[in-house]
Amino acid sequence: MAKNPSRIVIVGGGFGGVSCALALASRCSPNLAITLISDKPHLEYTAALYRVVAGRSPLEVCIPLRDIIGDLPIECVRDTAASIDPAKRTIQCTSGSAYSYDYAVLGLGSKIAYFGIPGMQEYSFNLKSISAAIRLQRHLHEMFEQTAARNDDRDDDARRMRMVIVGAGASGVELAGELASYLRILSEKHHVSKDFVDVDLIEASPRILPPFPATVARRVEQRLKELGVNIYANRTMVREELQEVILKGMTIKTETVVWTAGVKAHDLYALIPGIETDKKGRVVVDEYLRAKGADHLFIVGDGAATKYSGMAQTAIHDGMVAAENIIRSINGAALAVYHPKQPYYALPVGPRWAAAIVGPVHVYGYGGWILRRIADLRYFLNVLPVTKAFRVFREGRSICEVCDVCSPQPPP
Ligand SMILES: Cc1cc2nc3c(=O)[nH]c(=O)nc-3n(C[C@H](O)[C@H](O)[C@H](O)COP(=O)(O)OP(=O)(O)OC[C@H]3O[C@@H](n4cnc5c(N)ncnc54)[C@H](O)[C@@H]3O)c2cc1C
């Protein structure tokens, strides 16, 4: 008699979930019934989000799950998981549907953490999703339109536009570098003097890029300064108000604050009965990447308390390990021990310049930028057919502006 296929339910169509689904589907086994549940119809390629703010096409960031899955034996469901019961092995979704599983994999990503700083959530922008990036892009153009339309009789300080980025980790640095160049272009197009536009990068630690080696931080700081970014280290956030931001020992008048300083685990993990979470809300996993206390539940990506969690590369690695261990478990074989994989970094800072850190090798400038673009293309080629991968990659060069001044409508 034919065996019933093992039901594997993956929740989250991001880096970890997609990597796991593809690794399982590559086995071409009729004994696997793979379901991928995600609340979005696409994967967000977050590494390129900063470019969307600076007028590049969001199509590079938005990769449809149907293009990734193609003809593979993966059932893709658009739904939102609301609760997980490891004892009954069921996942309840907000649509009312419930999914029973033999093995489940959760890759829900992370959420923004504001650490209770007053006003931050209400007034700040962020860079956590495509919609957030487009919202910030629109706001920048509106600021330029308003400034250009104003009478010039106000004093210089009142006309000053300060773009304040809070958090000089990798995302904040990428954004600061890109904005410094992009805002110069907007100044020209909107006929606003570039002397009235500032990019301020704020960091609570004594230096930028706290987790990176000090030599890298110094080179990147030098590059940011060349681009005209003002760096304020050792400044903790006190609060944000509608038109100003208050830091330790300093107040900046601004209508543009971008928060890139913190993330926390997805709230759903804390609601799963019988599993453990750490101080950051991430799930404590065993040596095989299973949630401690739930043998049939694997956790991948930002939600797993692993050494390099918080990186797309880690989520991809996790997805492959979870897939391997599910197959081994089904076959009654010994599970593979999870070894965290040291990520490499390729940090773009302004046009055609990046700091690439691959183990002990550091490459700065155009060479780093090429390595970064190779990493982007490599990911697209891993998840998409070749022609679609190149199409998405090329989108990174397309301009997609949001205001009539920068992208005038053709006459009717
Ligand atoms: C601006 C920015 C730049 C970054 N740059 C880099 C970089 O250059 N290199 C790098 O390695 N990492 C980078 N990262 C980090 C990287 O994006 C994350 O580590 C990675 O996305 C984590 O993968 P994940 O699979 O855990 O979650 P995600 O990729 O976030 O995927 C989670 C998925 O789950 C879905 N989901 C959430 N809740 C539910 C639910 N209840 N039901 C159904 N679906 C749900 C989400 O919509 C999403 O599709 C960057 C992050 C940001 C914000």
The ligand as an SDF file (V2000), in Angstrom:
LIG
                    3D

 53 58  0  0  0  0  0  0  0  0999 V2000
   17.0120   47.3350    4.9480 C   0  0  0  0  0  0  0  0  0  0  0  0
   17.5540   45.9390    5.1800 C   0  0  0  0  0  0  0  0  0  0  0  0
   18.6940   45.5440    4.5030 C   0  0  0  0  0  0  0  0  0  0  0  0
   19.2150   44.2620    4.7060 C   0  0  0  0  0  0  0  0  0  0  0  0
   20.3360   43.9040    4.0290 N   0  0  0  0  0  0  0  0  0  0  0  0
   20.8540   42.6570    4.1900 C   0  0  0  0  0  0  0  0  0  0  0  0
   22.0010   42.2440    3.4500 C   0  0  0  0  0  0  0  0  0  0  0  0
   22.5650   43.0120    2.6610 O   0  0  0  0  0  0  0  0  0  0  0  0
   22.4770   40.9980    3.6510 N   0  0  0  0  0  0  0  0  0  0  0  0
   21.8870   40.1250    4.5290 C   0  0  0  0  0  0  0  0  0  0  0  0
   22.3590   38.9840    4.6770 O   0  0  0  0  0  0  0  0  0  0  0  0
   20.7890   40.4820    5.2510 N   0  0  0  0  0  0  0  0  0  0  0  0
   20.2550   41.7220    5.0930 C   0  0  0  0  0  0  0  0  0  0  0  0
   19.1400   42.1090    5.8150 N   0  0  0  0  0  0  0  0  0  0  0  0
   18.5590   41.1600    6.8030 C   0  0  0  0  0  0  0  0  0  0  0  0
   17.6040   40.1980    6.1240 C   0  0  0  0  0  0  0  0  0  0  0  0
   16.6070   40.8850    5.3980 O   0  0  0  0  0  0  0  0  0  0  0  0
   16.9120   39.3060    7.1460 C   0  0  0  0  0  0  0  0  0  0  0  0
   17.8540   38.7310    7.9850 O   0  0  0  0  0  0  0  0  0  0  0  0
   16.1410   38.2130    6.4170 C   0  0  0  0  0  0  0  0  0  0  0  0
   15.0930   38.7870    5.6690 O   0  0  0  0  0  0  0  0  0  0  0  0
   15.5740   37.1920    7.3940 C   0  0  0  0  0  0  0  0  0  0  0  0
   14.9770   36.1720    6.6640 O   0  0  0  0  0  0  0  0  0  0  0  0
   13.6950   35.4340    7.2590 P   0  0  0  0  0  0  0  0  0  0  0  0
   13.4000   34.3140    6.3190 O   0  0  0  0  0  0  0  0  0  0  0  0
   13.9140   35.1370    8.6880 O   0  0  0  0  0  0  0  0  0  0  0  0
   12.5560   36.5190    7.2060 O   0  0  0  0  0  0  0  0  0  0  0  0
   11.9810   37.3850    5.9700 P   0  0  0  0  0  0  0  0  0  0  0  0
   12.8880   37.3290    4.7990 O   0  0  0  0  0  0  0  0  0  0  0  0
   11.6630   38.7150    6.5600 O   0  0  0  0  0  0  0  0  0  0  0  0
   10.6520   36.6260    5.6310 O   0  0  0  0  0  0  0  0  0  0  0  0
    9.5720   36.5050    6.5190 C   0  0  0  0  0  0  0  0  0  0  0  0
    8.3390   36.2670    5.6820 C   0  0  0  0  0  0  0  0  0  0  0  0
    7.3000   35.8040    6.5200 O   0  0  0  0  0  0  0  0  0  0  0  0
    6.1150   36.5030    6.2130 C   0  0  0  0  0  0  0  0  0  0  0  0
    5.2790   36.4520    7.4080 N   0  0  0  0  0  0  0  0  0  0  0  0
    5.4630   37.1090    8.5680 C   0  0  0  0  0  0  0  0  0  0  0  0
    4.5120   36.7950    9.4450 N   0  0  0  0  0  0  0  0  0  0  0  0
    3.7170   35.8920    8.8380 C   0  0  0  0  0  0  0  0  0  0  0  0
    2.5530   35.1920    9.2630 C   0  0  0  0  0  0  0  0  0  0  0  0
    2.0400   35.3410   10.4890 N   0  0  0  0  0  0  0  0  0  0  0  0
    1.9680   34.3470    8.3830 N   0  0  0  0  0  0  0  0  0  0  0  0
    2.4600   34.1940    7.1330 C   0  0  0  0  0  0  0  0  0  0  0  0
    3.5620   34.8270    6.6980 N   0  0  0  0  0  0  0  0  0  0  0  0
    4.1970   35.6650    7.5460 C   0  0  0  0  0  0  0  0  0  0  0  0
    6.6210   37.8890    5.8500 C   0  0  0  0  0  0  0  0  0  0  0  0
    5.6900   38.6370    5.1170 O   0  0  0  0  0  0  0  0  0  0  0  0
    7.8330   37.5300    5.0090 C   0  0  0  0  0  0  0  0  0  0  0  0
    7.4450   37.2380    3.6860 O   0  0  0  0  0  0  0  0  0  0  0  0
   18.5930   43.3740    5.6110 C   0  0  0  0  0  0  0  0  0  0  0  0
   17.4210   43.7720    6.2770 C   0  0  0  0  0  0  0  0  0  0  0  0
   16.9120   45.0370    6.0600 C   0  0  0  0  0  0  0  0  0  0  0  0
   15.6450   45.4590    6.7710 C   0  0  0  0  0  0  0  0  0  0  0  0
  1  2  1  0
  2  3  1  0
  2 52  2  0
  3  4  2  0
  4  5  1  0
  4 50  1  0
  5  6  2  0
  6  7  1  0
  6 13  1  0
  7  8  2  0
  7  9  1  0
  9 10  1  0
 10 11  2  0
 10 12  1  0
 12 13  2  0
 13 14  1  0
 14 15  1  0
 14 50  1  0
 15 16  1  0
 16 17  1  0
 16 18  1  0
 18 19  1  0
 18 20  1  0
 20 21  1  0
 20 22  1  0
 22 23  1  0
 23 24  1  0
 24 25  2  0
 24 26  1  0
 24 27  1  0
 27 28  1  0
 28 29  2  0
 28 30  1  0
 28 31  1  0
 31 32  1  0
 32 33  1  0
 33 34  1  0
 33 48  1  0
 34 35  1  0
 35 36  1  0
 35 46  1  0
 36 37  1  0
 36 45  1  0
 37 38  2  0
 38 39  1  0
 39 40  1  0
 39 45  2  0
 40 41  1  0
 40 42  2  0
 42 43  1  0
 43 44  2  0
 44 45  1  0
 46 47  1  0
 46 48  1  0
 48 49  1  0
 50 51  2  0
 51 52  1  0
 52 53  1  0
M  END
$$$$
